């Protein structure tokens, strides 16, 4: 499971195996622009469960550049931008495609093959 908690004085993304009683902070040392739970809209796993995806939006929601889909490896590693300027997203049932839309006029919808996060 993945969840947001302020266990060490700031909001971070944590993971745990249900029933294990152990928790790992995935974003402990990461500089990032989410500071409150209201700025994290969605936590999810990639189809192969290798990444935790984090869809964020600035608390004021004023600009599309403040919306993005980031990802962090489940085993630890750097937080990376997966898709910039994304308003909402979801994976296809088979996990091979990602559908998303931006906040551009008309809310255009895009479909993309699964890919590695960008740096």
Residue pairs with C-beta under 8 A, 6 or more apart in sequence:
1 15
1 16
1 17
1 18
2 13
2 14
2 15
2 26
2 43
2 44
2 45
2 52
3 13
3 14
3 15
3 16
3 43
4 11
4 12
4 13
4 14
4 37
4 40
4 43
5 11
5 12
5 14
6 12
7 14
7 23
7 25
8 25
8 28
10 35
11 34
11 35
11 36
11 37
11 40
12 25
12 26
12 27
12 28
13 25
13 26
13 27
13 40
13 43
13 52
13 54
13 72
14 23
14 24
14 25
14 26
15 23
15 24
15 26
15 52
15 74
16 22
16 23
16 24
24 76
26 52
26 72
26 73
26 74
26 76
26 79
27 72
27 79
30 72
30 78
30 79
32 56
32 70
32 79
33 39
33 56
33 58
33 66
34 40
34 54
34 56
35 59
36 59
38 59
39 56
39 57
39 58
39 59
40 54
40 55
40 56
41 55
41 56
41 57
41 88
42 53
42 54
42 55
42 88
42 89
43 52
43 53
43 54
43 55
44 52
44 53
44 55
44 91
45 51
45 52
45 53
45 74
46 52
46 53
46 71
46 91
46 95
46 114
47 91
47 94
47 95
47 96
47 114
48 95
49 74
50 73
50 74
50 75
51 71
51 72
51 73
51 74
51 82
51 117
52 71
52 72
52 74
53 69
53 70
53 71
53 82
53 89
54 69
54 70
54 71
54 72
54 79
55 67
55 68
55 69
55 70
55 86
55 88
55 89
56 66
56 67
56 68
56 70
57 66
57 67
57 87
58 66
58 67
60 66
64 85
64 87
64 102
64 103
64 104
65 84
65 85
67 85
67 86
67 87
67 102
67 103
68 81
68 82
68 83
68 84
68 85
68 86
69 81
69 82
69 83
69 84
69 86
69 89
69 100
70 79
70 80
70 81
70 82
70 117
71 79
71 80
71 82
71 117
72 78
72 79
72 80
80 117
80 118
80 119
81 117
81 118
81 119
82 117
82 118
83 89
83 98
83 100
83 112
83 118
84 118
85 102
85 103
86 100
86 101
86 102
87 100
87 101
87 102
87 103
87 107
88 100
88 101
89 98
89 99
89 100
90 98
90 99
90 100
91 97
91 98
91 99
91 114
92 98
92 99
95 114
96 113
96 114
97 111
97 112
97 113
97 114
98 111
98 112
98 113
98 114
99 109
99 110
99 111
99 112
100 109
100 110
100 112
101 107
101 108
101 109
101 110
102 108
102 110
